[in-house]
Amino acid sequence: MSIATKKSRISQEPHEAVVNLRVPLAVRDLIDNAATMLGKTRTAFMIESSRKEAIDVMLDQRLFTLDGKQFDAFAKALDETPASNAKLRRLMSSQSPWEK
């Protein structure tokens, strides 16, 4: 599914939650100006911007460091075909958190 399709699907979903924010007027004006430049409403701009940032934060949490021995073991494990099991099948068929 392309990013455009995901955005379209998300924008068509029913709105089930309310989020209220208090921001300084200067911040609101900045957001409004940016939204206007893109031809969007404040709400659409804030939802899209927040969603993008949330995805970036979640993806950034996937960084880890390994020493040489650990890296070799990790690379070997990646190269091997995993044994099929129920947990792996469930994981591979589930949606990413930002696709829900």
Backbone bond lengths (Angstrom), bond angles and torsions (degrees), N, CA, C in turn:
res aa  C-N    CA-C-N  psi(-1)  N-CA   C-N-CA  omega(-1)  CA-C   N-CA-C  phi
1 M - - - 1.450 - - 1.522 108.48 -
2 S 1.314 116.63 130.26 1.460 120.78 -178.13 1.519 110.52 -76.11
3 I 1.335 115.29 163.33 1.460 120.60 178.46 1.523 109.91 -61.43
4 A 1.332 117.12 -40.87 1.470 120.61 179.57 1.528 110.58 -61.37
5 T 1.334 116.93 -40.82 1.455 120.79 179.24 1.519 110.34 -65.95
6 K 1.339 117.31 -41.58 1.461 120.83 178.61 1.519 110.62 -62.58
7 K 1.341 117.02 -44.28 1.462 120.41 179.45 1.517 110.28 -61.50
8 S 1.339 116.38 -42.74 1.453 121.03 -179.57 1.523 110.25 -62.92
9 R 1.326 116.03 -44.08 1.467 121.29 -179.98 1.517 109.85 -62.41
10 I 1.323 117.42 -43.64 1.460 121.70 -178.66 1.524 110.38 -65.76
11 S 1.327 117.54 -42.31 1.463 120.05 -178.07 1.523 111.86 -67.35
12 Q 1.331 118.16 -20.67 1.456 121.50 -179.29 1.525 112.53 -92.72
13 E 1.331 117.33 -9.47 1.456 120.35 179.95 1.525 109.98 -70.03
14 P 1.335 116.97 149.82 1.462 118.47 177.61 1.528 110.03 -66.11
15 H 1.306 114.88 145.87 1.463 119.84 178.47 1.516 107.85 -86.56
16 E 1.330 116.15 114.09 1.456 121.58 -172.56 1.515 113.53 -107.72
17 A 1.335 118.39 -9.11 1.458 120.28 -176.27 1.521 110.13 -134.36
18 V 1.307 113.97 150.00 1.458 120.61 177.30 1.523 107.92 -110.90
19 V 1.338 115.95 134.65 1.463 121.57 176.44 1.526 106.55 -124.52
20 N 1.310 116.58 119.83 1.462 121.30 178.35 1.517 108.97 -106.43
21 L 1.308 117.00 133.96 1.461 122.21 -179.43 1.522 109.82 -128.69
22 R 1.302 115.92 143.53 1.454 121.26 170.31 1.518 106.42 -113.79
23 V 1.324 115.70 123.07 1.465 121.09 -178.76 1.524 108.63 -132.97
24 P 1.323 116.98 156.24 1.469 119.11 174.24 1.529 110.27 -60.63
25 L 1.311 116.25 149.33 1.463 121.03 -179.54 1.521 111.98 -54.99
26 A 1.330 116.90 -38.08 1.464 119.98 -179.47 1.529 111.19 -63.03
27 V 1.318 116.70 -37.19 1.468 120.54 178.44 1.524 109.64 -69.30
28 R 1.325 116.81 -44.14 1.466 119.85 177.62 1.525 110.87 -59.13
29 D 1.330 116.43 -43.65 1.464 119.97 179.48 1.529 111.59 -63.66
30 L 1.322 116.43 -39.70 1.470 120.85 177.58 1.526 110.08 -61.39
31 I 1.325 116.18 -46.28 1.467 121.22 178.94 1.525 110.35 -62.01
32 D 1.323 116.57 -45.47 1.469 120.40 179.75 1.523 111.61 -61.08
33 N 1.324 116.43 -42.33 1.468 119.35 179.59 1.526 111.46 -63.54
34 A 1.319 116.10 -43.91 1.465 120.01 179.41 1.529 110.52 -64.74
35 A 1.319 117.05 -43.38 1.458 120.93 179.30 1.528 110.52 -61.18
36 T 1.313 116.51 -43.27 1.467 120.96 179.27 1.518 110.94 -61.73
37 M 1.331 116.72 -41.64 1.466 120.09 179.08 1.527 111.80 -59.97
38 L 1.327 116.38 -30.42 1.462 120.71 179.88 1.523 112.85 -95.15
39 G 1.335 116.36 0.61 1.462 119.78 -179.73 1.517 113.02 71.08
40 K 1.330 116.97 31.20 1.458 121.65 -178.17 1.517 110.36 -118.36
41 T 1.311 114.98 161.69 1.452 119.77 171.88 1.521 108.71 -78.44
42 R 1.323 115.87 162.83 1.472 119.83 176.18 1.529 109.81 -56.80
43 T 1.320 116.19 -45.19 1.467 120.37 -178.27 1.523 111.46 -61.30
44 A 1.323 117.14 -49.05 1.470 120.32 -179.67 1.517 110.78 -60.95
45 F 1.331 116.88 -42.20 1.458 121.03 179.46 1.529 110.94 -62.75
46 M 1.337 116.25 -45.66 1.466 119.52 -177.86 1.524 111.81 -67.44
47 I 1.317 117.46 -39.25 1.465 120.34 178.79 1.525 110.02 -64.31
48 E 1.327 116.77 -48.38 1.464 120.02 -178.86 1.526 111.46 -63.46
49 S 1.329 116.96 -44.02 1.467 120.63 -179.52 1.520 111.27 -64.85
50 S 1.319 116.64 -43.59 1.468 120.75 179.59 1.519 111.30 -64.85
51 R 1.323 116.15 -41.01 1.462 120.58 179.34 1.530 111.13 -63.00
52 K 1.337 116.43 -44.84 1.470 120.10 178.33 1.523 110.81 -60.31
53 E 1.313 116.79 -45.08 1.463 120.76 -179.54 1.531 110.95 -64.46
54 A 1.325 117.03 -40.65 1.464 120.63 178.68 1.531 111.17 -61.36
55 I 1.325 116.82 -42.62 1.468 120.33 177.40 1.522 110.27 -62.70
56 D 1.335 117.44 -45.17 1.469 120.88 179.14 1.525 111.34 -59.42
57 V 1.324 116.84 -43.37 1.471 120.79 179.58 1.516 110.14 -61.89
58 M 1.328 116.68 -44.80 1.463 119.94 -179.00 1.531 111.11 -65.04
59 L 1.320 116.73 -41.38 1.468 119.73 179.49 1.524 111.31 -68.06
60 D 1.324 117.13 -35.86 1.464 120.55 179.06 1.524 112.33 -64.63
61 Q 1.309 117.49 -22.88 1.465 121.26 -179.39 1.530 111.99 -77.79
62 R 1.304 116.34 2.14 1.468 120.45 -178.43 1.532 112.59 -94.29
63 L 1.322 117.97 3.51 1.460 121.96 -179.34 1.524 110.09 -81.48
64 F 1.305 116.61 133.54 1.450 120.58 175.11 1.519 108.99 -145.86
65 T 1.312 116.58 156.95 1.464 120.81 -178.60 1.529 110.21 -116.40
66 L 1.321 115.04 147.55 1.459 121.98 -178.83 1.518 109.67 -136.35
67 D 1.338 116.44 148.62 1.461 118.66 171.65 1.531 107.81 -81.41
68 G 1.313 118.42 177.66 1.463 122.29 -174.98 1.518 113.89 -57.20
69 K 1.325 116.76 -45.43 1.465 121.02 -178.99 1.531 110.61 -66.06
70 Q 1.322 116.59 -43.18 1.460 120.55 178.80 1.527 110.53 -64.15
71 F 1.345 116.41 -40.49 1.463 119.89 -179.96 1.523 110.93 -63.52
72 D 1.329 117.05 -42.44 1.463 120.34 179.29 1.531 110.83 -60.62
73 A 1.331 116.57 -42.97 1.471 120.59 179.37 1.528 109.94 -66.42
74 F 1.329 116.67 -39.57 1.461 121.16 179.17 1.527 110.25 -64.47
75 A 1.328 117.40 -46.67 1.460 121.55 179.92 1.525 110.84 -61.93
76 K 1.324 117.17 -39.49 1.462 121.15 178.20 1.530 110.20 -63.24
77 A 1.319 116.37 -43.37 1.467 120.41 179.59 1.529 110.93 -63.91
78 L 1.329 117.19 -36.99 1.464 120.28 178.45 1.525 111.94 -67.49
79 D 1.318 116.20 -33.89 1.463 120.73 -177.89 1.522 112.64 -75.26
80 E 1.323 117.35 -23.93 1.458 121.33 -178.73 1.526 110.23 -80.98
81 T 1.327 115.93 144.68 1.461 120.30 174.99 1.515 108.03 -75.63
82 P 1.340 116.95 125.38 1.462 118.39 -178.62 1.521 111.45 -71.00
83 A 1.310 115.59 148.08 1.456 120.18 175.65 1.523 107.95 -70.26
84 S 1.319 116.12 137.52 1.460 120.35 179.88 1.524 109.95 -69.13
85 N 1.330 115.37 134.59 1.457 119.81 176.02 1.524 108.89 -153.05
86 A 1.304 116.29 163.83 1.465 121.73 -174.54 1.530 112.13 -60.66
87 K 1.328 117.45 -42.48 1.466 120.21 -178.53 1.529 110.92 -64.12
88 L 1.330 117.41 -41.60 1.459 120.77 179.50 1.526 110.57 -66.08
89 R 1.323 117.67 -42.36 1.467 120.51 177.88 1.525 110.47 -61.73
90 R 1.328 117.64 -41.79 1.462 121.23 179.66 1.530 109.98 -65.14
91 L 1.329 117.90 -43.18 1.461 121.79 179.27 1.523 111.05 -61.87
92 M 1.321 117.24 -46.46 1.452 120.89 -176.23 1.532 112.58 -70.67
93 S 1.326 117.69 -20.00 1.465 119.86 179.13 1.529 112.18 -96.76
94 S 1.332 117.65 -4.29 1.464 119.97 -178.98 1.527 110.77 -86.06
95 Q 1.327 115.96 157.21 1.453 121.80 177.80 1.522 109.93 -84.00
96 S 1.313 115.63 150.97 1.457 120.65 171.69 1.526 108.01 -65.72
97 P 1.335 118.17 152.34 1.473 119.89 -178.87 1.520 113.79 -54.86
98 W 1.328 118.16 -33.24 1.462 119.81 -177.95 1.516 112.80 -82.60
99 E 1.330 118.23 -4.36 1.454 121.69 177.15 1.519 111.97 -95.49
100 K 1.322 117.12 -6.84 1.478 121.06 -177.08 1.494 110.62 -81.32
